[in-house]
Amino acid sequence: RPPRTTRGRRPRATRERERAGTKIDAIVATEDRALVATADTGADAMIVLWDIDTGEPVRTLPSPHINGVAAMDITPGGDFCVTVGAVSGSHETSNETQEVHVWDLGDEDASSPVLSGLVPAGDVQTCVRFHPNAPTEFVTNGPSRVFFWSSESEDSDTLRYYSPPVSQKDFKQPIGSFTVSC
């Protein structure tokens, strides 16, 4: 649920999105809990950054992905945000390619991601987590596959990934569906 103002009322932007029938699909906070980012799915999706002290939105990133945001994380200091695009259908049966974006939240004029990558079709990702000390490294996972992401180079805006095979033999026990990454 979005933050409340000191008077107990939700901010106007939140009330307007609620009237439009939009629900929040992802929410993350900075380590000090001073800033919260919310995101939703759908054609008119957006990421909204909220100041917890005032309960007001401080920045909006419209249309982060075609179908909105499936998963999101923010660096401890709130400098960067990573998002995984939502798929249009069920994530269990989707064969769509997903986008992964890293946003520079310190650059208030930036309206596009600073780093981008693509998840191969058929490997829908539902969770993302930043490396706590490296804003250009993070992990995503879906029910059956994990991707370790990093920037190709300092001069590149492209993300690369490594996705090691995971087998029952490696773990010496049956492997269930992955739910989150830490």
MDAnalysis code that builds the backbone (N, CA, C; Angstrom):
import MDAnalysis as mda
import numpy as np

u = mda.Universe.empty(546, n_residues=182, atom_resindex=np.repeat(np.arange(182), 3), trajectory=True)
u.add_TopologyAttr("name", ["N", "CA", "C"] * 182)
u.add_TopologyAttr("resid", np.arange(1, 183))
u.add_TopologyAttr("resname", ["ARG", "PRO", "PRO", "ARG", "THR", "THR", "ARG", "GLY", "ARG", "ARG", "PRO", "ARG", "ALA", "THR", "ARG", "GLU", "ARG", "GLU", "ARG", "ALA", "GLY", "THR", "LYS", "ILE", "ASP", "ALA", "ILE", "VAL", "ALA", "THR", "GLU", "ASP", "ARG", "ALA", "LEU", "VAL", "ALA", "THR", "ALA", "ASP", "THR", "GLY", "ALA", "ASP", "ALA", "MET", "ILE", "VAL", "LEU", "TRP", "ASP", "ILE", "ASP", "THR", "GLY", "GLU", "PRO", "VAL", "ARG", "THR", "LEU", "PRO", "SER", "PRO", "HIS", "ILE", "ASN", "GLY", "VAL", "ALA", "ALA", "MET", "ASP", "ILE", "THR", "PRO", "GLY", "GLY", "ASP", "PHE", "CYS", "VAL", "THR", "VAL", "GLY", "ALA", "VAL", "SER", "GLY", "SER", "HIS", "GLU", "THR", "SER", "ASN", "GLU", "THR", "GLN", "GLU", "VAL", "HIS", "VAL", "TRP", "ASP", "LEU", "GLY", "ASP", "GLU", "ASP", "ALA", "SER", "SER", "PRO", "VAL", "LEU", "SER", "GLY", "LEU", "VAL", "PRO", "ALA", "GLY", "ASP", "VAL", "GLN", "THR", "CYS", "VAL", "ARG", "PHE", "HIS", "PRO", "ASN", "ALA", "PRO", "THR", "GLU", "PHE", "VAL", "THR", "ASN", "GLY", "PRO", "SER", "ARG", "VAL", "PHE", "PHE", "TRP", "SER", "SER", "GLU", "SER", "GLU", "ASP", "SER", "ASP", "THR", "LEU", "ARG", "TYR", "TYR", "SER", "PRO", "PRO", "VAL", "SER", "GLN", "LYS", "ASP", "PHE", "LYS", "GLN", "PRO", "ILE", "GLY", "SER", "PHE", "THR", "VAL", "SER", "CYS"])
u.atoms.positions = np.array([
    [0.832, -1.179, 0.000],
    [0.000, 0.000, 0.000],
    [0.876, 1.241, 0.000],
    [0.561, 2.257, -0.783],
    [1.393, 3.458, -0.834],
    [1.447, 4.167, 0.514],
    [2.482, 4.981, 0.715],
    [2.641, 5.672, 1.989],
    [1.518, 6.670, 2.244],
    [1.271, 6.938, 3.509],
    [0.271, 7.934, 3.890],
    [0.991, 9.219, 4.289],
    [0.301, 10.324, 4.140],
    [0.858, 11.601, 4.580],
    [0.702, 11.680, 6.088],
    [1.238, 12.733, 6.689],
    [1.148, 12.881, 8.132],
    [-0.298, 13.099, 8.576],
    [-1.181, 13.514, 7.686],
    [-2.590, 13.712, 8.044],
    [-3.414, 12.447, 7.850],
    [-2.772, 11.334, 7.453],
    [-3.491, 10.082, 7.307],
    [-4.168, 9.891, 5.964],
    [-4.029, 10.856, 5.065],
    [-4.621, 10.733, 3.724],
    [-3.554, 10.300, 2.749],
    [-3.939, 9.480, 1.780],
    [-2.996, 9.093, 0.748],
    [-2.780, 10.265, -0.197],
    [-1.574, 10.393, -0.766],
    [-1.293, 11.481, -1.703],
    [-2.226, 11.443, -2.912],
    [-2.440, 12.610, -3.514],
    [-3.354, 12.756, -4.638],
    [-3.017, 11.803, -5.782],
    [-1.725, 11.661, -6.130],
    [-1.340, 10.778, -7.242],
    [-1.774, 9.340, -6.973],
    [-1.676, 8.909, -5.714],
    [-2.087, 7.558, -5.359],
    [-3.591, 7.414, -5.478],
    [-4.329, 8.389, -4.970],
    [-5.797, 8.339, -5.049],
    [-6.253, 8.296, -6.497],
    [-5.584, 9.059, -7.381],
    [-5.959, 9.070, -8.791],
    [-5.713, 7.712, -9.432],
    [-4.597, 7.056, -9.107],
    [-4.304, 5.742, -9.679],
    [-5.272, 4.691, -9.129],
    [-5.671, 4.835, -7.865],
    [-6.647, 3.895, -7.305],
    [-7.988, 4.023, -8.010],
    [-8.397, 5.259, -8.302],
    [-9.668, 5.467, -9.010],
    [-9.614, 4.856, -10.395],
    [-8.432, 4.835, -11.000],
    [-8.281, 4.269, -12.337],
    [-8.223, 2.742, -12.290],
    [-8.244, 2.166, -11.105],
    [-8.243, 0.713, -10.971],
    [-6.863, 0.082, -11.060],
    [-5.813, 0.862, -10.890],
    [-4.449, 0.352, -10.977],
    [-4.010, -0.175, -9.623],
    [-3.430, -1.368, -9.618],
    [-2.888, -1.902, -8.376],
    [-1.372, -1.929, -8.458],
    [-0.732, -1.808, -7.321],
    [0.726, -1.831, -7.261],
    [1.188, -3.287, -7.290],
    [2.107, -3.590, -8.201],
    [2.610, -4.956, -8.363],
    [4.001, -5.151, -7.781],
    [4.746, -4.067, -7.554],
    [6.090, -4.166, -6.984],
    [6.327, -2.961, -6.087],
    [6.967, -3.197, -4.947],
    [7.304, -2.112, -4.025],
    [8.634, -2.437, -3.364],
    [9.527, -1.460, -3.306],
    [10.831, -1.611, -2.661],
    [11.159, -0.321, -1.921],
    [12.063, -0.419, -0.938],
    [12.460, 0.746, -0.151],
    [13.973, 0.796, -0.038],
    [14.486, 1.993, 0.170],
    [15.909, 2.153, 0.414],
    [16.230, 1.593, 1.802],
    [17.512, 1.390, 2.054],
    [17.941, 0.803, 3.321],
    [17.474, 1.628, 4.525],
    [17.499, 2.961, 4.399],
    [17.074, 3.825, 5.514],
    [15.575, 4.086, 5.524],
    [14.861, 3.510, 4.563],
    [13.406, 3.623, 4.427],
    [12.931, 5.060, 4.173],
    [13.813, 5.917, 3.665],
    [13.432, 7.293, 3.362],
    [12.728, 7.409, 2.020],
    [12.987, 6.468, 1.118],
    [12.422, 6.498, -0.224],
    [11.821, 5.137, -0.542],
    [10.624, 5.155, -1.121],
    [9.954, 3.932, -1.548],
    [9.645, 4.064, -3.025],
    [9.848, 2.988, -3.764],
    [9.489, 2.953, -5.185],
    [8.359, 1.951, -5.365],
    [7.336, 2.351, -6.109],
    [6.231, 1.459, -6.435],
    [6.131, 1.343, -7.947],
    [5.611, 0.214, -8.422],
    [5.440, 0.011, -9.861],
    [4.221, -0.870, -10.090],
    [3.686, -0.773, -11.292],
    [2.520, -1.569, -11.637],
    [2.682, -2.172, -13.021],
    [1.698, -2.966, -13.433],
    [1.714, -3.590, -14.745],
    [0.617, -2.978, -15.599],
    [0.656, -3.280, -16.888],
    [-0.362, -2.776, -17.807],
    [0.190, -1.740, -18.753],
    [-0.657, -1.309, -19.679],
    [-0.238, -0.378, -20.730],
    [0.176, 0.991, -20.195],
    [-0.428, 1.444, -19.121],
    [-0.121, 2.768, -18.568],
    [0.741, 2.680, -17.318],
    [1.539, 1.641, -17.222],
    [2.351, 1.407, -16.026],
    [3.354, 2.530, -15.806],
    [3.746, 2.686, -14.541],
    [4.768, 3.663, -14.189],
    [5.455, 3.245, -12.908],
    [6.632, 3.830, -12.711],
    [7.353, 3.693, -11.446],
    [7.205, 5.040, -10.748],
    [6.824, 5.015, -9.488],
    [6.689, 6.242, -8.712],
    [7.617, 6.146, -7.508],
    [8.435, 7.172, -7.306],
    [9.318, 7.268, -6.140],
    [8.642, 8.177, -5.125],
    [8.550, 7.682, -3.881],
    [7.827, 8.387, -2.823],
    [8.771, 8.816, -1.715],
    [8.598, 10.048, -1.225],
    [9.302, 10.523, -0.045],
    [8.470, 10.088, 1.157],
    [9.023, 9.272, 2.024],
    [8.274, 8.732, 3.151],
    [7.892, 9.819, 4.153],
    [8.761, 10.811, 4.352],
    [8.460, 11.863, 5.327],
    [7.234, 12.675, 4.936],
    [7.089, 12.973, 3.639],
    [5.961, 13.800, 3.204],
    [4.810, 12.976, 2.645],
    [5.095, 11.737, 2.218],
    [4.064, 10.915, 1.595],
    [3.748, 11.343, 0.177],
    [4.567, 12.208, -0.388],
    [4.334, 12.718, -1.729],
    [5.271, 12.068, -2.745],
    [4.816, 11.934, -3.983],
    [5.709, 11.417, -5.024],
    [6.793, 12.444, -5.344],
    [8.036, 11.975, -5.516],
    [9.136, 12.880, -5.835],
    [9.620, 12.715, -7.273],
    [9.243, 11.587, -7.897],
    [9.642, 11.360, -9.283],
    [8.787, 10.248, -9.873],
    [8.516, 10.364, -11.155],
    [7.748, 9.350, -11.865],
    [8.497, 8.954, -13.126],
    [8.567, 7.652, -13.366],
    [9.150, 7.126, -14.601],
    [8.014, 6.442, -15.369],
    [7.435, 7.142, -16.355],
    [6.314, 6.550, -17.093],
    [6.766, 5.483, -18.085],
    [5.920, 4.502, -18.298],
    [6.134, 3.433, -19.285],
    [7.511, 2.781, -19.199],
    [7.866, 2.206, -18.051],
    [9.190, 1.591, -17.930],
    [9.365, 0.356, -18.807],
    [8.279, -0.367, -19.079],
    [8.282, -1.556, -19.934],
    [6.924, -1.614, -20.640],
    [6.859, -2.313, -21.754],
    [5.623, -2.397, -22.536],
    [4.444, -2.893, -21.705],
    [4.651, -3.933, -20.906],
    [3.576, -4.509, -20.094],
    [3.674, -4.135, -18.618],
    [4.516, -3.179, -18.282],
    [4.705, -2.794, -16.894],
    [5.827, -3.566, -16.236],
    [5.868, -3.530, -14.915],
    [6.977, -4.075, -14.134],
    [6.549, -5.339, -13.392],
    [7.295, -6.425, -13.606],
    [7.040, -7.685, -12.902],
    [7.803, -7.756, -11.595],
    [9.008, -7.189, -11.561],
    [9.850, -7.230, -10.364],
    [10.755, -6.008, -10.349],
    [11.153, -5.599, -9.150],
    [11.941, -4.374, -9.025],
    [12.778, -4.452, -7.750],
    [13.946, -3.789, -7.780],
    [14.766, -3.628, -6.587],
    [15.428, -2.260, -6.657],
    [15.897, -1.798, -5.513],
    [16.548, -0.497, -5.424],
    [17.826, -0.672, -4.613],
    [18.873, 0.079, -4.963],
    [20.122, -0.011, -4.207],
    [19.900, 0.544, -2.801],
    [20.739, 0.137, -1.839],
    [20.535, 0.576, -0.452],
    [20.422, 2.095, -0.283],
    [21.217, 2.853, -1.042],
    [21.180, 4.306, -0.932],
    [20.165, 4.976, -1.840],
    [19.478, 4.212, -2.676],
    [18.459, 4.772, -3.560],
    [19.008, 5.413, -4.819],
    [20.247, 5.075, -5.192],
    [20.851, 5.673, -6.383],
    [20.384, 5.019, -7.679],
    [20.116, 3.716, -7.628],
    [19.722, 2.981, -8.831],
    [18.531, 2.076, -8.529],
    [17.770, 1.807, -9.586],
    [16.626, 0.901, -9.512],
    [16.748, -0.064, -10.686],
    [16.447, -1.338, -10.457],
    [16.446, -2.324, -11.535],
    [15.021, -2.852, -11.668],
    [14.573, -3.013, -12.916],
    [13.226, -3.515, -13.166],
    [13.271, -4.651, -14.186],
    [12.344, -5.579, -14.024],
    [12.143, -6.663, -14.978],
    [10.754, -6.468, -15.557],
    [10.668, -6.434, -16.870],
    [9.385, -6.219, -17.520],
    [8.420, -7.374, -17.330],
    [7.152, -7.046, -17.207],
    [6.112, -8.063, -17.072],
    [5.804, -8.668, -18.439],
    [5.300, -9.891, -18.437],
    [4.837, -10.526, -19.671],
    [3.329, -10.315, -19.766],
    [2.795, -10.423, -20.963],
    [1.375, -10.129, -21.149],
    [0.465, -11.247, -20.674],
    [0.935, -12.484, -20.693],
    [0.105, -13.613, -20.264],
    [0.629, -14.224, -18.982],
    [0.329, -15.476, -18.795],
    [0.791, -16.214, -17.632],
    [2.297, -16.430, -17.726],
    [3.013, -16.199, -16.614],
    [4.465, -16.394, -16.660],
    [4.837, -17.867, -16.798],
    [3.924, -18.777, -16.486],
    [4.224, -20.204, -16.640],
    [4.222, -20.646, -18.095],
    [3.429, -19.973, -18.931],
    [3.308, -20.416, -20.322],
    [3.841, -19.393, -21.323],
    [4.311, -18.265, -20.857],
    [4.742, -17.207, -21.770],
    [6.024, -17.576, -22.511],
    [6.080, -17.197, -23.761],
    [7.277, -17.381, -24.574],
    [7.792, -16.019, -25.039],
    [7.507, -14.974, -24.261],
    [7.935, -13.616, -24.597],
    [9.350, -13.359, -24.087],
    [10.018, -12.425, -24.731],
    [11.305, -11.939, -24.266],
    [11.037, -10.810, -23.280],
    [11.701, -10.836, -22.131],
    [11.537, -9.779, -21.140],
    [12.716, -8.815, -21.202],
    [12.434, -7.557, -20.915],
    [13.483, -6.546, -20.795],
    [13.899, -6.425, -19.332],
    [15.161, -6.128, -19.117],
    [15.696, -5.818, -17.794],
    [16.355, -4.450, -17.923],
    [15.983, -3.522, -17.042],
    [16.528, -2.158, -17.106],
    [17.102, -1.737, -15.757],
    [18.183, -0.952, -15.811],
    [18.720, -0.289, -14.633],
    [18.528, 1.212, -14.843],
    [17.921, 1.858, -13.846],
    [17.601, 3.288, -13.901],
    [18.488, 4.044, -12.934],
    [19.042, 5.197, -13.366],
    [19.842, 6.063, -12.508],
    [18.887, 7.043, -11.827],
    [18.603, 6.819, -10.566],
    [17.653, 7.672, -9.855],
    [18.278, 8.994, -9.426],
    [19.603, 9.089, -9.488],
    [20.282, 10.333, -9.145],
    [20.209, 11.374, -10.251],
    [19.953, 10.948, -11.474],
    [19.838, 11.852, -12.612],
    [18.360, 12.154, -12.840],
    [17.900, 13.270, -12.291],
    [16.472, 13.599, -12.340],
    [15.960, 13.883, -13.748],
    [16.854, 14.180, -14.679],
    [16.431, 14.469, -16.049],
    [16.344, 13.216, -16.916],
    [16.918, 12.109, -16.433],
    [16.933, 10.876, -17.227],
    [15.538, 10.256, -17.264],
    [15.095, 9.917, -18.474],
    [13.788, 9.270, -18.624],
    [13.920, 7.892, -19.267],
    [15.156, 7.474, -19.481],
    [15.387, 6.144, -20.050],
    [16.431, 5.422, -19.203],
    [16.453, 4.103, -19.286],
    [17.405, 3.344, -18.460],
    [18.844, 3.579, -18.881],
    [19.763, 3.413, -17.927],
    [21.187, 3.553, -18.225],
    [21.789, 2.233, -18.686],
    [21.162, 1.115, -18.301],
    [21.595, -0.216, -18.735],
    [20.361, -1.032, -19.102],
    [20.496, -1.863, -20.127],
    [19.377, -2.708, -20.557],
    [19.882, -4.063, -21.022],
    [19.025, -5.066, -20.854],
    [19.330, -6.411, -21.320],
    [18.044, -7.152, -21.609],
    [18.169, -8.321, -22.209],
    [17.011, -9.139, -22.562],
    [17.124, -10.529, -21.949],
    [16.023, -10.988, -21.383],
    [15.920, -12.357, -20.889],
    [15.474, -13.208, -22.068],
    [16.120, -14.339, -22.326],
    [15.695, -15.181, -23.451],
    [14.234, -15.614, -23.317],
    [13.561, -15.730, -24.443],
    [12.167, -16.167, -24.464],
    [12.027, -17.517, -23.780],
    [10.964, -17.671, -23.009],
    [10.696, -18.932, -22.331],
    [11.297, -19.055, -20.950],
    [12.093, -18.081, -20.527],
    [12.714, -18.098, -19.197],
    [12.199, -16.927, -18.364],
    [10.899, -16.831, -18.187],
    [10.284, -15.690, -17.503],
    [10.871, -15.515, -16.105],
    [11.293, -14.287, -15.805],
    [11.884, -13.941, -14.521],
    [10.855, -13.199, -13.668],
    [10.794, -13.541, -12.390],
    [9.777, -12.985, -11.498],
    [10.342, -12.306, -10.258],
    [11.669, -12.304, -10.107],
    [12.308, -11.709, -8.934],
    [13.635, -11.085, -9.367],
    [14.025, -9.988, -8.725],
    [15.314, -9.350, -9.004],
    [15.878, -8.787, -7.703],
    [17.200, -8.911, -7.517],
    [17.885, -8.378, -6.337],
    [19.250, -7.843, -6.738],
    [19.531, -6.601, -6.311],
    [20.849, -6.001, -6.521],
    [21.884, -6.656, -5.625],
    [23.134, -6.676, -6.112],
    [24.267, -6.980, -5.247],
    [24.348, -5.790, -4.287],
    [24.482, -5.998, -2.982],
    [24.429, -4.873, -2.040],
    [25.539, -3.840, -2.202],
    [26.674, -4.221, -2.832],
    [27.793, -3.288, -2.955],
    [28.138, -2.921, -4.394],
    [27.367, -3.387, -5.356],
    [27.695, -3.140, -6.763],
    [26.410, -2.880, -7.561],
    [26.103, -1.607, -7.870],
    [24.845, -1.296, -8.541],
    [24.737, -1.793, -9.986],
    [25.816, -2.286, -10.557],
    [25.721, -2.829, -11.921],
    [25.734, -4.359, -11.922],
    [25.542, -4.961, -10.739],
    [25.451, -6.416, -10.637],
    [24.182, -6.775, -9.877],
    [23.436, -7.735, -10.436],
    [22.220, -8.177, -9.774],
    [21.856, -9.564, -10.261],
    [20.899, -10.178, -9.586],
    [20.451, -11.523, -9.922],
    [18.947, -11.472, -10.177],
    [18.494, -12.246, -11.169],
    [17.063, -12.431, -11.392],
    [16.788, -13.924, -11.371],
    [15.551, -14.263, -11.047],
    [15.172, -15.665, -11.147],
    [13.702, -15.791, -11.518],
    [13.413, -16.920, -12.129],
    [12.061, -17.340, -12.419],
    [11.887, -18.704, -11.791],
    [10.823, -19.396, -12.123],
    [10.577, -20.698, -11.499],
    [11.670, -21.740, -11.747],
    [12.374, -21.650, -12.880],
    [13.321, -22.730, -13.187],
    [14.722, -22.276, -13.577],
    [14.986, -20.967, -13.562],
    [16.302, -20.514, -14.013],
    [16.724, -19.246, -13.280],
    [18.035, -19.133, -13.042],
    [18.626, -17.976, -12.378],
    [19.605, -17.312, -13.339],
    [19.588, -15.955, -13.386],
    [20.506, -15.188, -14.219],
    [21.303, -14.242, -13.329],
    [22.628, -14.220, -13.533],
    [23.505, -13.270, -12.863],
    [23.875, -12.210, -13.892],
    [23.532, -10.962, -13.629],
    [23.677, -9.869, -14.587],
    [24.787, -8.905, -14.186],
    [25.435, -8.310, -15.201],
    [26.408, -7.246, -14.966],
    [26.519, -6.398, -16.225],
    [27.121, -5.241, -16.072],
    [27.363, -4.353, -17.205],
    [28.473, -4.948, -18.061],
    [28.353, -4.836, -19.386],
    [29.405, -5.372, -20.269],
    [30.730, -4.659, -20.064],
    [30.680, -3.339, -19.899],
    [31.869, -2.534, -19.631],
    [31.414, -1.180, -19.124],
    [32.353, -0.366, -18.660],
    [31.984, 0.964, -18.157],
    [31.398, 1.846, -19.245],
    [31.783, 1.611, -20.493],
    [31.325, 2.442, -21.601],
    [30.070, 1.898, -22.284],
    [29.577, 0.774, -21.835],
    [28.450, 0.116, -22.491],
    [27.153, 0.335, -21.723],
    [26.050, 0.395, -22.455],
    [24.740, 0.480, -21.819],
    [24.005, -0.862, -21.906],
    [24.761, -1.918, -22.235],
    [24.193, -3.248, -22.404],
    [24.551, -4.139, -21.219],
    [23.556, -4.897, -20.766],
    [23.782, -5.872, -19.705],
    [24.094, -7.230, -20.312],
    [24.943, -7.994, -19.655],
    [25.207, -9.373, -20.044],
    [24.803, -10.251, -18.866],
    [24.613, -11.540, -19.135],
    [24.227, -12.439, -18.055],
    [24.983, -13.752, -18.143],
    [25.001, -14.422, -17.002],
    [25.504, -15.785, -16.916],
    [24.407, -16.584, -16.221],
    [24.017, -17.687, -16.819],
    [22.962, -18.519, -16.256],
    [23.442, -19.968, -16.228],
    [24.026, -20.366, -15.096],
    [24.561, -21.727, -15.021],
    [23.438, -22.769, -15.028],
    [23.699, -23.919, -15.610],
    [22.691, -24.979, -15.571],
    [22.525, -25.472, -14.132],
    [21.304, -25.782, -13.781],
    [21.003, -26.300, -12.453],
    [20.372, -27.670, -12.648],
    [20.964, -28.682, -12.025],
    [20.415, -30.024, -12.202],
    [20.231, -30.714, -10.853],
    [19.355, -31.665, -10.857],
    [19.080, -32.471, -9.672],
    [20.349, -33.174, -9.203],
    [21.171, -33.577, -10.150],
    [22.428, -34.262, -9.841],
    [23.365, -33.362, -9.021],
    [23.424, -32.070, -9.360],
    [24.292, -31.135, -8.635],
    [23.900, -30.997, -7.167],
    [22.613, -31.004, -6.892],
    [22.132, -30.794, -5.532],
    [21.830, -32.092, -4.785],
    [21.910, -33.206, -5.499],
    [21.673, -34.526, -4.914],
    [20.296, -34.619, -4.255],
    [19.340, -33.912, -4.843],
    [17.954, -33.964, -4.396],
    [17.073, -33.303, -5.461],
    [15.783, -33.565, -5.431],
    [14.901, -32.926, -6.410],
    [14.925, -31.405, -6.270],
    [14.789, -30.707, -7.387],
    [14.793, -29.254, -7.378],
    [13.379, -28.774, -7.649],
    [12.856, -27.942, -6.771],
    [11.531, -27.359, -6.959],
    [11.629, -26.048, -7.725],
    [10.562, -25.293, -7.731],
    [10.551, -23.985, -8.389],
    [11.259, -22.967, -7.523],
    [12.028, -22.070, -8.162],
    [12.665, -20.975, -7.460],
    [11.619, -19.893, -7.203],
    [11.666, -19.271, -6.045],
    [10.696, -18.215, -5.735],
    [11.339, -16.855, -5.583],
    [12.483, -16.775, -4.882],
    [13.174, -15.501, -4.681],
    [14.680, -15.701, -4.738],
    [15.393, -14.603, -4.895],
    [16.852, -14.596, -4.821],
    [17.269, -13.655, -3.714],
    [18.378, -13.968, -3.077],
    [18.856, -13.118, -1.982],
    [20.210, -12.554, -2.328],
])
